[in-house]
């Protein structure tokens, strides 16, 4: 019991906030079982002592009766003691011989005189002690039965409380699980709404970016077209300038050839004239 109580105290000290209720309850149950075992052992010991006293009182009672029988020379009854009504009549005669007469309303049973329904009127200390011991044993048994009944009621009460506690814990657990499930569903719906909102925003941003890219592409295409048109214009202008330059160069070359031809023709004419003059001079 001390070890169980120490275990319960240690469990309570180690877990002051009730975080380890199972260990604490187990230690308490061990302490209760140890205390109950101690009470059982004490009751058994007390019953054994009382039963031993009763047996000793029975022995004293038998020894007392045998001594009285020997005093009255009733030794012949010792080997084969009469029982039933014959025995009661013999003991009645024995008591009348010893006491003179039975009290009014008295009776003899088992070798003892009873008056007014009790066994305490004949001043028989052995019988009185025996009856008191018997009453004590019966009282102890009644107390033990009452204790067992109370312990059974307490056990049933604790079992009912434990059952109610478990049912309450189960109900709270289910409520907690339902609440957690509702929270998870709510969080899932919130995440779904947020994801859909983000998807819509992303799609809108993608459309805007696509439109922006389209506009930028159109602007770049227009710029490229303008640049190409300007380049083509420059090329045409350069081609026209080049054609004009070539035409001017061709015309200048033509004029130069014509001048060269005219100069050659003039030289030829001069040479011919000189040759003719020389020939005429030689001829003269």
Order of alpha helices (4+ residues) and beta strands (2+ residues): alpha-alpha-alpha-alpha-beta-beta-alpha
